[in-house]
Amino acid sequence: MECPACGYVPKEGEGDGVSCPDCHVFYHKVLQRQLRELESKQNAALSANAPKKQVAMPAATTKVGRSGWFTAQMIFLGLVFVIFMVQCSSGGRSSSSNQARPADSAEMREIKMHRVARDNVNARLKDSDSAQFRNQFIGKAGTPCGEVNAKNSFGGYTGYKRFVASGGGLAVLEDDMAPDQFEETWRQLCR
């Protein structure tokens, strides 16, 4: 193939057939640029000769122009088909996902409550990065409860301690209250 940019004709076996071995341009890029230039010149000529209310359509007079126009049409139709298929498949799934949504939302609410509780407890700890949680549950009053183990100021784990948390940024650890008061709070909110 003769290079559309420099006119070089590669010898047999020379080059890769995609780019010019002499000037190293990609054939398809040069052809696309030339096609755009040709179409813009044709549009300018058509718009100069056409009445003002008419819209000039790109003319596909060359072989390359027709194939470029055809390729653009095929890409457009392909995209329309893909969008149609995605909408059809999501339409079928949306009805089944709507049926499963109430259970999912209850689980999601519980997960969010536990996450907020952990954040509130972590705010009260010396080393929140070392926090280990277990036995987390939502108590009868809708309050997140559980146990946490974290490192103290000396870098040693203190052992699991119970906590009661709320969504409002409040967390009470077992050591924060007198044992009988914490037991009463635990009994009222968590059991």
C-alpha positions in Angstrom: 0.0 0.0 0.0 1.3 3.4 -0.9 1.6 5.7 2.1 -1.1 8.3 2.0 1.2 10.8 3.8 4.6 10.6 2.0 3.8 8.4 -1.0 6.4 5.7 -0.1 5.6 2.2 -1.5 7.1 -0.4 0.8 8.9 -3.4 -0.8 7.6 -6.9 -0.4 8.0 -8.0 3.3 8.9 -4.5 4.5 6.8 -3.0 7.2 3.8 -4.4 9.1 1.0 -3.1 6.8 -0.3 -0.8 9.5 2.2 1.9 9.4 4.6 3.4 6.9 8.2 2.1 7.2 9.5 5.4 5.9 7.6 8.1 7.8 6.2 5.9 10.5 2.6 7.2 10.4 -0.4 4.9 10.8 -2.2 4.5 7.5 -5.7 4.5 9.0 -5.1 7.7 10.9 -3.9 9.6 7.8 -6.9 8.2 5.9 -9.3 9.3 8.6 -7.9 12.8 8.7 -8.1 13.0 4.9 -11.7 11.8 5.0 -12.6 14.4 7.6 -11.0 17.1 5.5 -12.8 16.0 2.4 -16.1 15.8 4.1 -15.7 19.3 5.6 -14.8 20.7 2.2 -17.8 19.0 0.7 -20.1 20.3 3.5 -18.7 23.8 3.0 -19.4 23.6 -0.8 -22.9 22.2 -0.2 -23.8 24.8 2.4 -22.6 27.6 0.1 -24.8 26.3 -2.7 -27.8 25.2 -0.6 -30.6 27.5 0.6 -30.1 28.8 4.1 -32.8 26.6 5.7 -31.4 23.3 4.5 -29.0 21.3 6.5 -26.0 20.0 4.6 -25.6 16.3 4.9 -22.1 14.7 4.6 -21.6 13.4 1.2 -20.2 9.9 0.8 -18.7 10.1 -2.6 -15.4 8.2 -2.1 -15.0 4.5 -1.3 -13.4 5.4 2.0 -16.2 7.9 2.8 -18.9 5.3 2.3 -17.1 2.7 4.4 -16.5 5.3 7.2 -20.2 6.3 7.1 -21.2 2.6 7.1 -18.9 1.9 10.1 -20.3 4.8 12.0 -23.9 3.6 11.3 -23.0 0.1 12.5 -21.4 1.4 15.7 -24.5 3.5 16.4 -26.8 0.6 15.8 -24.6 -1.7 18.0 -24.7 0.8 20.8 -28.5 1.1 20.5 -28.8 -2.7 20.7 -26.5 -2.9 23.7 -28.5 -0.2 25.5 -31.7 -2.0 24.7 -30.4 -5.3 26.0 -29.2 -3.7 29.2 -32.6 -2.1 29.8 -34.4 -5.3 29.1 -32.2 -7.4 31.4 -32.3 -4.8 34.2 -36.1 -4.6 33.8 -36.4 -8.3 34.6 -34.0 -8.1 37.5 -35.6 -5.0 39.0 -38.9 -6.7 39.8 -37.1 -9.6 41.5 -34.7 -7.2 43.4 -37.8 -5.2 44.5 -39.2 -8.4 46.1 -35.9 -9.1 47.9 -35.4 -5.4 49.0 -37.3 -5.5 52.3 -35.1 -8.2 53.8 -32.0 -6.6 52.3 -32.9 -3.2 53.8 -33.5 -4.7 57.3 -30.1 -6.4 57.0 -28.5 -3.2 55.7 -30.0 -1.2 58.6 -28.5 -3.6 61.1 -25.1 -3.6 59.4 -25.2 0.2 59.5 -26.2 0.3 63.1 -23.3 -2.1 64.0 -20.9 0.1 62.0 -22.0 3.3 63.8 -21.7 1.5 67.1 -18.2 0.4 66.3 -17.3 4.0 65.3 -18.7 5.3 68.6 -16.9 2.7 70.7 -13.6 3.3 68.7 -13.9 7.0 69.7 -13.7 6.0 73.3 -10.7 3.7 73.0 -7.0 4.5 73.5 -6.0 2.5 70.4 -8.9 2.2 68.1 -6.9 0.5 65.4 -6.4 -2.5 67.6 -10.1 -2.9 68.4 -11.6 -6.4 68.1 -15.3 -6.8 68.2 -17.4 -9.9 68.9 -20.9 -11.0 69.9 -22.5 -7.9 68.4 -26.3 -7.8 68.3 -29.2 -5.4 68.4 -30.8 -5.5 71.8 -34.5 -5.5 72.6 -34.6 -1.7 72.8 -33.0 -1.5 69.3 -29.7 -0.6 70.8 -26.4 -2.1 69.5 -24.6 -4.1 72.1 -21.5 -6.3 72.0 -18.0 -6.9 73.3 -14.8 -5.2 72.4 -11.1 -5.9 73.1 -8.4 -3.3 72.5 -4.9 -2.3 73.5 -4.3 0.0 76.5 -1.7 2.7 76.9 1.0 0.1 77.5 0.2 -1.8 74.2 -1.4 -4.8 75.8 -4.9 -6.1 75.2 -7.2 -5.6 78.2 -9.7 -8.4 77.5 -13.2 -8.3 76.1 -15.5 -5.8 77.8 -19.2 -5.3 77.0 -20.5 -2.1 75.5 -23.8 -0.4 74.8 -23.9 2.1 71.9 -26.4 4.4 70.2 -26.6 6.0 66.8 -26.2 9.5 68.4 -22.5 9.1 69.1 -22.9 7.7 72.6 -21.1 4.5 73.7 -20.8 3.2 77.2 -18.1 0.6 78.1 -18.3 -1.8 81.0 -15.5 0.1 82.8 -17.3 3.5 82.5 -19.9 2.7 85.1 -20.2 1.0 88.4 -20.7 -2.7 87.9 -24.3 -2.8 89.3 -25.3 0.2 87.2 -23.9 -1.3 84.0 -25.7 -4.6 84.7 -29.0 -2.7 85.0 -28.3 -0.8 81.8 -27.3 -4.0 80.0 -30.5 -5.8 81.3 -32.8 -3.0 80.2 -31.3 -2.3 76.7 -29.5 -5.5 75.6 -31.3 -8.5 77.0 
